C-alpha cells in the first residue's frame, strides 16, 4: 500500500509530490474564483496556500490514513497546471481521489491523464488498493468525464450533494 506520494509521469505531465514551495505558482493556477464553483472555498493567497501545503506535506495526523498529494507539471510549458490527490486507508484497501486543473488548462485532457495515472499507481503492485472512489457534483460534467476516464463508475450514493463514483467492490 502507498505510504507517500511518489513522482509519476504521463505522456504530457509530471506528477510531483506536493511541497510547500509549490504554493506561489499554484496560487496563480488556482486563482480564478470560477474554479471554486464546484470545489468550494475561494482562491488562497500564496501565504495561505503555503501553510495548507505545509500541513498536507506533513501527512495525515491519523496514522490509519495516508495523504498522497501531487502537483501537475505540464512538461511542454514547464509550469504547474493543477493537482491530484488520494486519501488512502490501507486497512480498507481504499482510496478517495480528487483532481483540479487551473481554468486556463481545462479542456485539454490533463485531469483525465493525471487521474488515470493516479488510479494505475494506486491499484498496481505490490499491494494494490482495491477500491477507488471520487465525489463529483452532479452538474460538473467535465469532472464526471474525468472519473469515467479513470475507470470509475457512478453509484446511487450521494454525499454532501455529490455523486459517489467507484472503481472496485
Secondary structure as UniProt FT lines:
FT   STRAND          8..9
FT   STRAND          13..17
FT   HELIX           20..22
FT   HELIX           23..29
FT   HELIX           33..35
FT   HELIX           36..39
FT   HELIX           46..58
FT   TURN            63..64
FT   STRAND          66..74
FT   TURN            75..78
FT   STRAND          79..89
FT   HELIX           90..92
FT   STRAND          94..101
FT   HELIX           103..105
FT   TURN            106..107
FT   HELIX           110..123
FT   STRAND          131..137
FT   TURN            138..139
FT   HELIX           141..149
FT   TURN            150..151
FT   STRAND          153..159
FT   TURN            160..161
FT   STRAND          162..167
//
